[in-house]
Amino acid sequence: MKNLLSVVFIVSLLLMACSKKETPGFAAYQEMKIHYDTVAVDSFSAGATSVDIVRQIRMSSQKYQDSIKQAEKLQKEEQKLKEELEKENKKKLEEEKKKTEAEKKQTVSDTPPANGTKTK
C-alpha cells in the first residue's frame, strides 16, 4: 500500500511537471500592442509644418479676431441704443412730472382761499 501511494504521488508529479504551461502575460502583451498609422516627425525637420498649414492657421486666427471685433461692435451699438432709449424715457418722465406739477399749481391757484383773504 505504501508503494502504491508513493507510485501515484510520483506519477502525478511527473504529469504536472511535463504538462504544457501557457503564460497569460505574453498573450495579453500581443493584444495590447498598438499600431500607429502616423510617423513621428522631428520638429526641426523640413516636413514638420508645411507653409500651407501655417498660412491656414494664421488665416483662421485672423478670421477669429475679426469675428471678435464684429461682436464687440454689435455689443457697443446695442448698448448705445439702450442708453438712448433710457435717456428718452427719462426725458418723457420729467416732462410728465412737470405737466402734473403745473396742473396741480393751476388747480390750487384756481380754487379760492378758504380763510376769505384776497390775493392780488
C-alpha positions, 0 to 999 in steps of 0.5 A, a space after each residue: 500500500 505504501 508503494 502504491 501511494 508513493 507510485 501515484 504521488 510520483 506519477 502525478 508529479 511527473 504529469 504536472 511537471 511535463 504538462 504544457 504551461 501557457 503564460 497569460 502575460 505574453 498573450 495579453 502583451 500581443 493584444 495590447 500592442 498598438 499600431 500607429 498609422 502616423 510617423 513621428 516627425 522631428 520638429 526641426 525637420 523640413 516636413 514638420 509644418 508645411 507653409 500651407 498649414 501655417 498660412 491656414 492657421 494664421 488665416 483662421 486666427 485672423 478670421 477669429 479676431 475679426 469675428 471678435 471685433 464684429 461682436 464687440 461692435 454689435 455689443 457697443 451699438 446695442 448698448 448705445 441704443 439702450 442708453 438712448 432709449 433710457 435717456 428718452 424715457 427719462 426725458 418723457 418722465 420729467 416732462 410728465 412730472 412737470 405737466 402734473 406739477 403745473 396742473 396741480 399749481 393751476 388747480 390750487 391757484 384756481 380754487 379760492 382761499 378758504 380763510 376769505 383773504 384776497 390775493 392780488 
